[in-house]
Amino acid sequence: MKKFFCSLFGHHFRISKSVTSHIKEYSCVHCGKQVTTDASGNLSLLTPELREINETLENIYQKRHSHRPQQVA
């Protein structure tokens, strides 16, 4: 029934994970389909390869932002 709803009305994606400030992972609230933003900014099906790329990007992004010196006002 959930797949029927999505095929009739389209998916209703919500952010499930924020990888970086520009790359996010989304999942459909009805059927659970998972997608992510690709290099062009379009939504692509979240494959194991893209999931691994997102994990690597997230690690690099977190390391880069955790080592920034704090600015004193």
C-alpha positions as CSV (number, residue, x, y, z in Angstrom):
1,M,0.0,0.0,0.0
2,K,2.9,2.4,0.8
3,K,4.5,1.8,-2.6
4,F,1.1,2.5,-4.2
5,F,0.9,5.8,-2.4
6,C,4.4,6.9,-3.6
7,S,3.7,5.8,-7.2
8,L,0.4,7.8,-7.2
9,F,1.5,10.9,-5.3
10,G,5.3,10.8,-5.4
11,H,7.8,10.3,-2.6
12,H,7.9,12.6,0.4
13,F,11.6,12.8,1.3
14,R,12.9,14.0,4.7
15,I,16.5,14.6,5.6
16,S,17.8,11.5,7.4
17,K,21.5,12.5,7.6
18,S,23.4,15.6,7.0
19,V,26.8,14.6,5.5
20,T,28.2,18.1,4.9
21,S,26.5,21.5,4.5
22,H,25.8,20.7,0.9
23,I,25.4,16.9,0.8
24,K,22.5,15.2,2.6
25,E,20.8,11.8,2.7
26,Y,17.1,11.6,2.4
27,S,14.5,8.9,3.0
28,C,10.9,8.7,2.0
29,V,8.5,8.8,5.0
30,H,6.1,6.4,3.3
31,C,8.1,3.7,1.6
32,G,11.6,4.2,3.1
33,K,13.4,4.7,-0.3
34,Q,16.8,6.4,0.3
35,V,18.4,8.9,-1.9
36,T,21.3,11.4,-1.7
37,T,22.5,14.4,-3.5
38,D,25.2,13.7,-6.1
39,A,28.0,15.9,-7.5
40,S,25.6,17.9,-9.6
41,G,23.1,18.5,-6.8
42,N,20.5,16.0,-8.1
43,L,19.0,13.2,-6.1
44,S,20.4,9.8,-6.8
45,L,19.5,6.4,-5.4
46,L,21.6,5.7,-2.3
47,T,23.8,2.8,-3.4
48,P,26.4,1.1,-1.2
49,E,29.1,2.9,-3.2
50,L,27.5,6.3,-2.6
51,R,27.0,5.5,1.1
52,E,30.7,4.8,1.4
53,I,31.6,8.0,-0.4
54,N,29.3,10.0,1.9
55,E,30.8,8.4,5.0
56,T,34.3,9.3,3.8
57,L,33.2,12.9,3.0
58,E,31.6,13.2,6.4
59,N,34.8,12.1,8.2
60,I,36.9,14.6,6.2
61,Y,34.3,17.4,6.8
62,Q,34.2,16.7,10.5
63,K,38.0,16.6,10.9
64,R,38.4,19.8,8.9
65,H,35.8,21.7,11.0
66,S,37.0,20.3,14.4
67,H,40.5,21.6,13.8
68,R,39.6,25.1,13.0
69,P,40.9,27.6,15.6
70,Q,38.2,29.5,17.5
71,Q,38.0,33.2,16.6
72,V,38.1,35.5,19.6
73,A,35.8,38.5,19.4
